[in-house]
Amino acid sequence: DATLRLLLSPSAATALRDLPRPAVDVTLLAGPEGGLSQQEQRDAQSAGFTPVRLGPRVLRTETAALAALSAMQTLWGDF
């Protein structure tokens, strides 16, 4: 389907701020406490998810998705 699939990964080469404003819906995958396993990350990428990092800090799973949504709204003018 026409969605941008993003995988939150502190080791990703691409930062969220490097992405252009999407013209489609966004699906966000935030892993559990301790992060996704290497196999889970490979599986997500095989399913079309692009790894992105929010910054140099690793956030708790309860706040990572909310921080990512806030950053997307700020970066892409959704307010």
Residue, then its C-alpha position, 0 to 999 in steps of 0.5 A: d500500500a502507499t505508506l512510508r514505513l519507518l523503523l526506529s533504530p538508534s544505529a540507523a544511517t538516516a536521521l528522521r530529519d533527513l527525510p522529505r515530508p511524505a505525501v502518504d501515510v506513515t507507519l511507525l515501528a518502535g521496538p520493545e524495551g531493549g530494542l528489536s533483535q537483528q532478525e526482527q530488524r531484517d524482517a521489518q526491512s524485508a517488509g518495507f520498513t526504512p530504519v531511521r534514528l531520532g538522535p544520539r539518545v536511546l529512548r524508552t519504548e514508552t516514549a520513543a513513538l511519542a517523541a517520533l510523532s512529535a518530531m514528525q509533526t514539527l519537521w513536516g508542519d502537521f500542527 
